[in-house]
Amino acid sequence: MGDVTGGDGVTGIFARESPYLERYVQLGVASGRVLSVSFPEVPDEEAAEDHDLLDRIFDYLGGVEEDDFSDVEVALTVPTDQRRVLERVRKIPYGDQIDVETLARMTSEIDHTDEDDLNVVRTALDQNPAPLLIPDHRVRDGPSAAPPSVEQKLRSLEGL
């Protein structure tokens, strides 16, 4: 797993306005790990604009780079079963999509025929701390932690 800060261990909040999303992309980073990705209409007043990961995200949003962000370390402070789901979501390739049942089937210790387990999958998607880096927009019948307009634009960008 690569250090998202280029090795300097920068900690803070970083945001940049995206004309494509018509919102800001905001990152929370600590010790080289992404804690959160959000899409506020107004960024945190403490947010800085310069971050290597924002550069990569903007290349992705501009259609310049088909980046899967798999080398970016995301700090997943969620229950173990949800972590397994989100780690599996990270492996869905750029431009591919699956449904909730398939995601459940592909996630260890989750039973795709059990409604409680399917709810664990939906909850993990809904509470995803880092949408885009954990591409919940590639799960077509599940919730996304990104606002609906952002989710649709991410899907459109990848031809989904």
PLY file of the C-alpha trace (Angstrom):
ply
format ascii 1.0
element vertex 160
property float x
property float y
property float z
element edge 159
property int vertex1
property int vertex2
end_header
0.00 0.00 0.00
1.45 3.33 -1.03
1.63 6.44 1.08
-0.91 8.87 -0.36
1.16 11.83 0.75
4.31 10.93 -1.15
6.10 9.87 2.01
5.91 13.10 3.98
3.15 11.96 6.35
1.06 15.11 5.84
-2.08 15.20 7.93
-5.03 17.46 7.32
-8.05 18.29 5.23
-7.63 18.93 1.52
-10.30 20.10 -0.93
-10.56 21.31 -4.48
-13.56 22.37 -6.52
-14.57 20.02 -9.34
-16.37 21.65 -12.28
-17.39 18.15 -13.44
-19.03 17.20 -10.14
-20.22 20.77 -9.45
-19.01 20.23 -5.87
-15.76 20.04 -3.98
-13.80 16.84 -3.49
-12.59 16.84 0.11
-10.10 14.43 1.70
-9.31 13.82 5.34
-5.78 12.42 5.64
-3.76 11.31 8.68
-0.31 9.72 8.68
-0.47 8.99 4.97
-3.84 7.23 5.14
-7.16 8.54 3.82
-9.75 8.77 6.59
-12.56 10.19 4.47
-13.65 11.37 1.05
-16.65 13.68 0.77
-18.25 15.96 -1.77
-19.37 19.12 0.04
-20.83 22.16 -1.68
-18.58 24.27 0.55
-15.25 22.87 1.78
-13.99 22.92 5.33
-12.48 26.35 6.00
-9.24 24.65 7.11
-8.88 22.75 3.82
-5.76 23.17 1.68
-5.92 22.71 -2.12
-2.62 20.96 -2.82
-2.40 17.21 -2.39
-1.00 14.53 -4.71
-4.12 12.41 -4.31
-6.35 15.32 -5.36
-4.19 15.61 -8.51
-4.86 11.93 -9.26
-8.59 12.27 -8.53
-8.83 15.25 -10.87
-7.02 13.30 -13.63
-9.61 10.54 -13.12
-12.54 13.02 -13.13
-11.15 14.63 -16.28
-11.08 11.27 -18.04
-7.29 11.53 -18.35
-6.56 8.46 -16.24
-8.45 5.21 -15.59
-7.23 5.05 -11.99
-8.49 2.37 -9.60
-6.74 4.00 -6.61
-5.84 0.50 -5.35
-2.49 1.71 -4.01
-4.10 4.38 -1.82
-4.27 3.36 1.82
-7.72 3.96 3.30
-8.16 3.73 7.07
-11.29 1.61 7.47
-12.61 2.13 10.98
-15.78 0.11 10.41
-16.96 -3.25 11.79
-15.10 -6.30 10.42
-17.96 -7.59 8.27
-18.39 -4.17 6.64
-14.61 -3.92 6.13
-14.64 -7.21 4.21
-17.40 -5.84 1.95
-15.59 -2.54 1.32
-12.26 -4.28 0.68
-14.06 -6.41 -1.93
-15.62 -3.29 -3.52
-12.10 -1.89 -4.00
-11.37 -4.85 -6.31
-14.19 -4.05 -8.78
-12.29 -2.86 -11.87
-12.76 0.55 -13.47
-15.73 0.42 -15.85
-17.23 -2.76 -14.34
-20.34 -3.01 -12.22
-21.93 -5.71 -10.09
-25.07 -5.94 -7.99
-25.45 -6.29 -4.22
-26.11 -10.04 -4.40
-22.97 -10.63 -6.48
-20.93 -8.49 -4.09
-22.28 -10.55 -1.18
-21.41 -13.76 -3.03
-17.84 -12.51 -3.61
-17.27 -11.40 0.01
-15.92 -13.96 2.47
-18.18 -14.90 5.39
-21.21 -13.18 3.80
-24.15 -15.34 2.68
-25.81 -13.90 -0.43
-29.07 -15.75 0.43
-29.32 -14.30 3.95
-31.27 -11.01 4.18
-29.30 -9.92 7.28
-26.03 -10.42 5.37
-27.40 -8.49 2.38
-28.25 -5.68 4.81
-24.63 -5.75 6.05
-23.54 -5.22 2.43
-25.98 -2.33 1.93
-24.96 -0.74 5.25
-21.27 -0.99 4.33
-21.96 0.77 1.02
-24.12 3.44 2.64
-21.51 4.16 5.34
-18.47 3.95 3.03
-16.00 6.52 4.44
-14.20 7.02 1.12
-16.52 6.86 -1.91
-14.64 7.08 -5.22
-11.53 5.46 -3.65
-13.82 2.62 -2.53
-15.94 2.69 -5.70
-19.43 2.01 -4.35
-20.78 3.65 -7.53
-19.86 0.35 -9.27
-22.51 -1.53 -7.25
-25.60 -0.82 -9.32
-28.45 -1.67 -6.94
-26.83 -0.62 -3.69
-26.67 2.69 -1.89
-23.68 4.97 -2.33
-22.12 7.15 0.34
-21.69 9.83 -2.33
-24.55 12.25 -3.08
-26.80 10.91 -5.89
-25.60 13.54 -8.40
-21.96 12.60 -7.73
-22.72 8.88 -7.94
-24.40 9.38 -11.35
-21.47 11.43 -12.69
-18.96 8.80 -11.51
-21.04 6.09 -13.19
-21.29 8.15 -16.37
-17.55 8.81 -16.38
-16.89 5.05 -16.34
-19.61 4.27 -18.89
-21.84 2.46 -16.37
0 1
1 2
2 3
3 4
4 5
5 6
6 7
7 8
8 9
9 10
10 11
11 12
12 13
13 14
14 15
15 16
16 17
17 18
18 19
19 20
20 21
21 22
22 23
23 24
24 25
25 26
26 27
27 28
28 29
29 30
30 31
31 32
32 33
33 34
34 35
35 36
36 37
37 38
38 39
39 40
40 41
41 42
42 43
43 44
44 45
45 46
46 47
47 48
48 49
49 50
50 51
51 52
52 53
53 54
54 55
55 56
56 57
57 58
58 59
59 60
60 61
61 62
62 63
63 64
64 65
65 66
66 67
67 68
68 69
69 70
70 71
71 72
72 73
73 74
74 75
75 76
76 77
77 78
78 79
79 80
80 81
81 82
82 83
83 84
84 85
85 86
86 87
87 88
88 89
89 90
90 91
91 92
92 93
93 94
94 95
95 96
96 97
97 98
98 99
99 100
100 101
101 102
102 103
103 104
104 105
105 106
106 107
107 108
108 109
109 110
110 111
111 112
112 113
113 114
114 115
115 116
116 117
117 118
118 119
119 120
120 121
121 122
122 123
123 124
124 125
125 126
126 127
127 128
128 129
129 130
130 131
131 132
132 133
133 134
134 135
135 136
136 137
137 138
138 139
139 140
140 141
141 142
142 143
143 144
144 145
145 146
146 147
147 148
148 149
149 150
150 151
151 152
152 153
153 154
154 155
155 156
156 157
157 158
158 159
